[in-house]
Amino acid sequence: MKAEDEVVDLCRELLRFDTSNPTSNEQAAADWVAEKLREVGLQPELLAAEPGRTNVVARLPGADRERPGLVAHSHLDVVPAVATDWRQPPFAGVIADGELWGRGALDMKSSGAMYLAAVRAYARSGRRPARDVVIAFTADEEAGSRLGMAWLVKDQPRLFQNCSEAVSEIGGFSVSLAGDQRLYPIQTAEKGGLQLVLRASGRAGHASILNADNPIPRLCAAVARLTETVQPLLYIEASRSFLKGVAELLGEPFDEARPELLTRHLESLGPMVESSLRNTIQATIFNAGYKNNVVPGEAAVRLDCRVVPGHRAGVVEEIDRIAGPGITVEVEMAGDGVEVPYQGRTFEAMQEALRSEDPGAVILPYCMSGGTDGRFLAQIGIHSFGFSPLRLPEGFDFTGLIHSADERVPVEGLRFGARVVDRFLAVA
């Protein structure tokens, strides 16, 4: 059986496990993945930092065991889904109109299914990939990876011994351009993250009494100043190479001061690329008060900040300055962005694999506006790429469906991806 023959069924089964983080866990899905690996003769390890938060790791021997290995990692957890917001049940694995629906269909159980199908095909047939492949299914990525890849890298680094590169999510999907051209961006950089809490204190009291020391309007004004401040454009090598390549494809000039002249042609990838060019600040959760007729003594807001690789220095201090007096800034989590070189055998293997299925494919490096588990592998010297290949129909809202209601993946895109991954492992 070829990888493309079972990838859809594997993905459907994965989608039927509710691995919502934090309301569920990964145990049942991890057990299922481990059994699928055992079926073809591999010996997976199941490792959990806490009960139920289970990671699965196995190694498939390659043809050249002297070469450093390749890590193919996917996270099993997903963000929660509100079923009433969906046109199809989010955990049923429904196929409708040629698309497979479910929470995690794009982020990132489709990728996990592609690599699982390819590894099973290799092991079943006795073929060897070009080098050792460590396949990992991790927990807790959607909540910072404390119980997943971060823990594995810190407590179980032996699992990745003698590995030099890794592949994972949000790269290798197609974007349709004019003239029947398809662009496949491969992620070679990702932004870092800052999770902050802003607090304002004031004087609690009865809401019927005038109160100039209400912390809520002070905090709201600070958030407004932060989100309305236009951050400067910051170009790293991946971003500049990507936009130069797009300009060449479109036959248009590349004006670093106006990237939107190019990103407007990139379907749903455009907002992601624009977001990767600046440090971003988003307010996500606001907490204040406990009763409608009481002015609270404190208000707090959580900020999700994404930082261009190499540009984290001074960001917290700048946020503190803009927030203004009477606002405290607390750092809950801080992580640097990552950029890896894209010249070399692994990137060339991705190009070859994509063009084996889509000869006209245009392949460019890019910087992802979010983060992946690759940042933890970087701590032990492993270079990570986003490579979860999907050929998508024109107009498919890839980035817009991630973490959204009605998340889904085209069935033929999945089969395409399985064939590309199979070829990639043969030459990487």
C-alpha positions as CSV (number, residue, x, y, z in Angstrom):
1,M,0.0,0.0,0.0
2,K,1.3,3.4,-1.0
3,A,1.2,6.4,1.3
4,E,-1.4,8.2,-0.8
5,D,-3.7,5.1,-0.5
6,E,-4.2,5.5,3.3
7,V,-3.4,9.1,4.1
8,V,-7.1,10.2,4.0
9,D,-8.2,7.4,6.3
10,L,-5.4,8.1,8.7
11,C,-6.2,11.8,8.8
12,R,-9.9,11.1,9.3
13,E,-9.1,8.9,12.3
14,L,-6.8,11.5,13.8
15,L,-9.5,14.1,13.4
16,R,-12.0,12.0,15.4
17,F,-9.9,12.2,18.5
18,D,-10.8,15.3,20.5
19,T,-7.4,16.5,21.5
20,S,-8.5,20.1,22.4
21,N,-6.0,21.9,24.6
22,P,-6.6,22.5,27.4
23,T,-10.0,20.8,27.8
24,S,-8.9,17.3,26.7
25,N,-5.6,15.4,26.3
26,E,-3.5,13.5,23.7
27,Q,-3.5,10.0,25.3
28,A,-6.0,8.2,23.1
29,A,-4.6,9.7,19.9
30,A,-1.0,8.9,21.0
31,D,-2.0,5.3,21.7
32,W,-3.6,5.0,18.2
33,V,-0.5,6.5,16.5
34,A,1.8,4.2,18.4
35,E,-0.3,1.2,17.3
36,K,-0.1,2.3,13.7
37,L,3.7,2.4,14.0
38,R,3.8,-1.0,15.7
39,E,1.7,-2.5,12.9
40,V,4.6,-1.9,10.4
41,G,7.3,-3.2,12.8
42,L,8.5,0.1,14.4
43,Q,9.1,0.4,18.1
44,P,7.5,3.7,19.3
45,E,8.2,5.2,22.7
46,L,5.3,6.9,24.6
47,L,6.5,9.6,26.9
48,A,4.4,11.9,29.1
49,A,5.5,14.8,31.3
50,E,2.1,14.5,33.0
51,P,-0.6,11.8,32.9
52,G,-2.5,11.9,29.6
53,R,-0.2,14.4,27.9
54,T,1.5,11.8,25.8
55,N,4.2,12.2,23.1
56,V,5.1,9.4,20.6
57,V,8.5,9.1,19.0
58,A,9.9,6.4,16.7
59,R,13.0,6.0,14.5
60,L,12.9,4.6,10.9
61,P,16.4,3.5,9.9
62,G,17.7,5.2,6.7
63,A,19.9,3.9,3.8
64,D,22.9,6.0,4.9
65,R,23.1,5.7,8.7
66,E,26.3,7.8,8.8
67,R,24.4,10.9,7.8
68,P,22.6,13.0,10.5
69,G,19.0,12.1,10.8
70,L,15.8,14.0,9.9
71,V,13.1,14.8,12.5
72,A,9.5,14.9,11.2
73,H,7.3,16.3,14.0
74,S,3.6,17.0,14.3
75,H,1.6,18.1,17.3
76,L,-1.5,16.0,18.3
77,D,-3.3,18.8,20.3
78,V,-5.6,21.3,18.7
79,V,-7.3,24.5,19.8
80,P,-10.9,24.0,21.0
81,A,-13.9,24.1,18.6
82,V,-17.4,25.4,19.3
83,A,-19.6,22.9,17.5
84,T,-22.5,25.3,16.9
85,D,-20.2,27.5,14.9
86,W,-19.4,24.8,12.4
87,R,-21.3,23.5,9.3
88,Q,-19.9,20.0,10.0
89,P,-19.1,18.4,13.4
90,P,-15.5,19.4,14.3
91,F,-14.5,15.9,15.6
92,A,-16.3,13.6,13.2
93,G,-13.9,13.4,10.2
94,V,-16.6,14.2,7.7
95,I,-15.8,14.3,4.0
96,A,-18.1,16.7,2.1
97,D,-17.6,18.3,-1.3
98,G,-14.1,16.7,-1.7
99,E,-12.9,18.2,1.6
100,L,-12.1,16.6,4.9
101,W,-13.5,18.6,7.8
102,G,-12.4,18.8,11.4
103,R,-10.5,20.7,14.0
104,G,-6.8,20.2,13.2
105,A,-7.4,19.4,9.5
106,L,-4.8,22.1,8.7
107,D,-3.2,22.6,12.1
108,M,-1.8,20.0,12.0
109,K,-3.3,16.5,11.8
110,S,-3.1,16.5,8.0
111,S,0.6,16.9,8.2
112,G,0.9,14.2,10.8
113,A,-1.1,11.9,8.6
114,M,1.1,12.5,5.6
115,Y,4.3,11.7,7.4
116,L,2.7,8.8,9.2
117,A,1.5,7.3,5.9
118,A,4.9,7.8,4.3
119,V,6.8,6.2,7.2
120,R,4.3,3.3,7.3
121,A,4.8,2.8,3.5
122,Y,8.5,2.7,3.9
123,A,8.5,0.3,6.8
124,R,5.9,-2.0,5.2
125,S,7.7,-2.3,1.9
126,G,11.2,-2.6,3.3
127,R,12.4,0.5,1.5
128,R,14.8,2.8,3.3
129,P,14.6,6.6,3.3
130,A,17.8,8.5,2.4
131,R,18.7,8.8,6.1
132,D,17.2,8.0,9.5
133,V,13.8,9.6,10.1
134,V,12.7,10.3,13.7
135,I,8.9,10.7,13.6
136,A,7.5,12.5,16.5
137,F,3.9,13.3,17.6
138,T,3.9,15.8,20.4
139,A,1.6,17.2,23.0
140,D,0.7,20.7,24.2
141,E,2.0,22.8,21.2
142,E,-1.1,25.0,21.3
143,A,-0.4,26.0,24.9
144,G,3.4,26.6,24.6
145,S,4.7,23.0,24.4
146,R,5.7,22.8,28.0
147,L,4.5,19.2,28.1
148,G,5.5,18.4,24.5
149,M,8.5,19.4,22.5
150,A,10.0,21.7,25.1
151,W,10.0,18.9,27.6
152,L,11.3,16.3,25.1
153,V,14.2,18.5,24.2
154,K,15.1,19.2,27.8
155,D,14.5,15.8,29.4
156,Q,14.8,13.4,26.5
157,P,17.3,14.8,24.0
158,R,18.6,11.3,23.2
159,L,15.5,10.9,21.0
160,F,17.0,13.4,18.6
161,Q,20.6,12.3,18.8
162,N,22.6,12.7,15.6
163,C,19.7,14.6,13.8
164,S,20.5,17.8,12.0
165,E,17.3,19.0,10.3
166,A,13.5,18.8,11.0
167,V,10.3,19.3,9.1
168,S,6.9,20.3,10.4
169,E,3.9,22.6,9.8
170,I,2.9,25.7,7.7
171,G,5.0,25.4,4.6
172,G,4.9,23.7,1.2
173,F,1.2,24.6,0.5
174,S,0.4,26.1,-2.8
175,V,-0.7,29.7,-3.5
176,S,-2.2,30.4,-6.9
177,L,-0.8,33.4,-8.8
178,A,-1.8,34.9,-12.2
179,G,-1.2,32.8,-15.3
180,D,-1.8,29.4,-13.7
181,Q,1.4,29.7,-11.6
182,R,1.6,28.0,-8.2
183,L,3.9,29.3,-5.5
184,Y,5.0,26.9,-2.7
185,P,6.4,28.9,0.3
186,I,8.7,26.8,2.5
187,Q,9.1,28.1,6.1
188,T,12.7,28.8,6.9
189,A,12.1,31.3,9.6
190,E,9.5,31.9,12.3
191,K,8.8,34.8,14.7
192,G,9.4,34.6,18.4
193,G,6.7,35.1,21.0
194,L,6.1,37.3,24.0
195,Q,3.2,36.6,26.3
196,L,2.6,39.7,28.4
197,V,0.1,40.8,31.1
198,L,-0.6,44.5,31.5
199,R,-2.2,45.6,34.8
200,A,-3.8,48.8,36.0
201,S,-4.7,49.5,39.6
202,G,-7.2,52.0,40.9
203,R,-9.7,52.7,43.6
204,A,-12.6,50.3,44.1
205,G,-16.0,51.7,44.9
206,H,-19.7,51.9,44.2
207,A,-20.3,52.5,40.5
208,S,-22.9,55.2,41.2
209,I,-20.1,57.5,42.6
210,L,-17.8,59.5,40.3
211,N,-14.4,57.8,40.3
212,A,-11.4,59.3,38.5
213,D,-9.3,56.3,39.5
214,N,-11.2,53.6,37.6
215,P,-8.4,51.2,36.2
216,I,-10.5,50.0,33.3
217,P,-10.4,53.2,31.1
218,R,-6.7,53.7,31.9
219,L,-5.9,50.1,30.7
220,C,-8.1,50.4,27.6
221,A,-6.4,53.6,26.6
222,A,-3.0,51.9,27.0
223,V,-4.1,49.0,24.9
224,A,-5.4,51.4,22.2
225,R,-2.1,53.2,22.1
226,L,-0.2,49.9,21.8
227,T,-2.4,48.4,19.0
228,E,-2.6,51.7,17.1
229,T,1.2,52.2,17.1
230,V,2.5,51.3,13.7
231,Q,5.6,49.1,14.1
232,P,8.5,49.6,11.7
233,L,9.2,47.1,8.8
234,L,11.9,44.7,9.7
235,Y,13.4,42.6,6.9
236,I,15.3,39.4,7.5
237,E,16.9,37.3,4.7
238,A,13.9,34.9,4.3
239,S,11.4,37.8,4.0
240,R,13.5,39.7,1.5
241,S,14.2,36.7,-0.6
242,F,10.5,35.7,-0.7
243,L,9.3,39.1,-1.8
244,K,12.1,39.5,-4.3
245,G,11.0,36.2,-5.8
246,V,7.3,37.2,-5.8
247,A,8.2,40.4,-7.6
248,E,10.2,38.6,-10.2
249,L,7.3,36.2,-10.8
250,L,4.8,39.0,-11.1
251,G,7.1,41.2,-13.2
252,E,6.7,44.0,-10.7
253,P,9.2,46.1,-8.7
254,F,10.0,45.3,-5.1
255,D,9.6,48.3,-2.9
256,E,10.7,47.5,0.6
257,A,8.6,50.4,1.9
258,R,5.4,49.1,0.3
259,P,5.3,45.3,0.6
260,E,1.5,45.3,0.2
261,L,1.9,46.0,-3.5
262,L,3.1,42.4,-3.7
263,T,1.3,40.6,-0.8
264,R,-2.1,41.6,-2.3
265,H,-1.5,39.0,-5.0
266,L,-0.9,36.1,-2.5
267,E,-4.4,35.0,-1.6
268,S,-4.7,34.2,2.1
269,L,-0.9,34.1,2.5
270,G,-0.7,37.8,2.1
271,P,-1.7,38.8,5.6
272,M,0.7,36.2,7.1
273,V,3.6,37.6,5.1
274,E,2.8,41.2,6.0
275,S,2.5,40.2,9.6
276,S,6.0,38.6,9.5
277,L,7.6,41.9,8.5
278,R,6.8,43.7,11.8
279,N,6.7,43.0,15.5
280,T,3.0,42.6,16.3
281,I,0.9,43.3,19.5
282,Q,-2.6,41.8,20.0
283,A,-4.8,42.1,23.0
284,T,-6.5,38.7,23.6
285,I,-8.0,38.4,27.1
286,F,-9.4,41.2,29.3
287,N,-10.1,40.6,33.0
288,A,-11.7,43.2,35.3
289,G,-14.6,43.4,37.8
290,Y,-16.9,40.9,39.5
291,K,-20.2,42.8,39.8
292,N,-21.9,45.4,37.6
293,N,-22.3,48.0,40.3
294,V,-18.8,47.9,41.6
295,V,-15.8,49.7,40.1
296,P,-12.9,47.1,40.3
297,G,-9.6,47.9,42.0
298,E,-7.6,46.2,39.2
299,A,-7.9,45.4,35.5
300,A,-5.6,43.2,33.5
301,V,-5.2,42.4,29.8
302,R,-3.2,39.6,28.1
303,L,-1.1,40.5,25.1
304,D,0.2,38.1,22.4
305,C,3.2,39.7,20.8
306,R,5.1,38.1,17.9
307,V,8.7,39.3,17.2
308,V,10.7,39.2,14.1
309,P,13.8,37.0,14.5
310,G,16.8,39.0,15.8
311,H,14.6,41.9,17.0
312,R,13.4,41.0,20.5
313,A,15.8,43.3,22.3
314,G,14.0,46.4,23.8
315,V,10.5,45.2,22.8
316,V,9.2,44.9,26.4
317,E,10.7,48.3,27.3
318,E,9.0,49.9,24.3
319,I,5.7,48.4,25.3
320,D,6.1,49.8,28.8
321,R,6.9,53.2,27.4
322,I,3.8,53.3,25.1
323,A,1.5,51.9,27.8
324,G,2.4,54.8,29.9
325,P,2.3,55.6,33.7
326,G,0.1,53.6,36.0
327,I,0.5,50.4,33.9
328,T,2.7,47.5,34.9
329,V,4.0,45.0,32.3
330,E,4.6,41.4,33.3
331,V,6.4,38.9,31.0
332,E,4.8,35.4,31.3
333,M,6.7,33.8,28.4
334,A,9.5,35.0,26.0
335,G,11.0,33.1,23.1
336,D,13.3,34.2,20.3
337,G,12.5,33.8,16.7
338,V,14.5,31.4,14.5
339,E,15.9,31.7,11.0
340,V,17.8,28.9,9.3
341,P,19.9,28.9,6.1
342,Y,17.9,27.5,3.1
343,Q,20.7,26.6,0.8
344,G,21.6,23.0,1.0
345,R,20.5,19.4,0.4
346,T,17.3,19.4,2.5
347,F,15.8,22.5,0.9
348,E,16.8,21.1,-2.6
349,A,15.1,17.8,-1.7
350,M,11.9,19.7,-0.9
351,Q,12.1,21.4,-4.3
352,E,12.7,18.2,-6.1
353,A,9.9,16.4,-4.3
354,L,7.4,19.2,-5.0
355,R,8.4,19.4,-8.7
356,S,8.1,15.7,-9.1
357,E,4.3,16.2,-8.6
358,D,3.9,19.8,-9.9
359,P,6.7,20.4,-12.5
360,G,5.9,24.2,-12.7
361,A,6.1,24.7,-8.9
362,V,7.8,27.9,-7.8
363,I,9.4,27.4,-4.4
364,L,10.6,30.2,-2.2
365,P,11.7,30.5,1.5
366,Y,9.5,32.6,3.8
367,C,9.1,33.7,7.4
368,M,6.0,32.4,9.3
369,S,4.2,35.0,11.4
370,G,3.6,32.5,14.2
371,G,5.8,29.9,15.9
372,T,6.2,26.2,15.9
373,D,7.9,23.5,17.9
374,G,10.9,24.0,15.7
375,R,12.1,26.7,18.1
376,F,12.9,24.1,20.7
377,L,14.8,21.8,18.4
378,A,16.9,24.9,17.5
379,Q,18.1,24.8,21.1
380,I,19.9,21.5,20.4
381,G,21.2,22.6,17.0
382,I,18.5,21.2,14.7
383,H,17.5,23.4,11.8
384,S,13.7,23.3,11.2
385,F,11.7,23.9,8.1
386,G,7.9,24.2,7.5
387,F,7.2,21.5,5.0
388,S,3.6,20.0,5.0
389,P,3.0,20.0,1.2
390,L,-0.6,20.5,0.0
391,R,-1.7,21.5,-3.5
392,L,-4.7,23.7,-2.9
393,P,-7.4,24.9,-5.3
394,E,-7.3,28.5,-6.3
395,G,-8.9,30.8,-3.7
396,F,-8.7,28.2,-0.8
397,D,-8.4,30.2,2.4
398,F,-5.5,28.2,4.0
399,T,-4.3,30.7,6.6
400,G,-7.9,32.0,7.3
401,L,-9.2,28.5,8.2
402,I,-6.5,27.7,10.7
403,H,-8.0,28.0,14.3
404,S,-11.3,28.9,12.7
405,A,-14.7,27.3,12.4
406,D,-15.1,25.0,9.3
407,E,-11.4,24.1,9.2
408,R,-10.9,21.6,6.4
409,V,-8.4,20.2,3.9
410,P,-9.0,19.1,0.3
411,V,-8.8,15.3,-0.1
412,E,-6.8,15.5,-3.3
413,G,-4.4,17.9,-1.6
414,L,-3.8,15.3,1.1
415,R,-3.0,12.6,-1.4
416,F,-0.7,15.0,-3.3
417,G,1.1,15.8,0.0
418,A,1.6,12.1,0.8
419,R,3.2,11.5,-2.6
420,V,5.5,14.5,-2.1
421,V,6.5,13.5,1.4
422,D,7.2,9.9,0.2
423,R,9.5,11.4,-2.5
424,F,11.1,13.9,-0.1
425,L,12.1,11.1,2.4
426,A,13.7,9.2,-0.5
427,V,16.1,12.1,-1.4
428,A,16.4,14.3,1.7
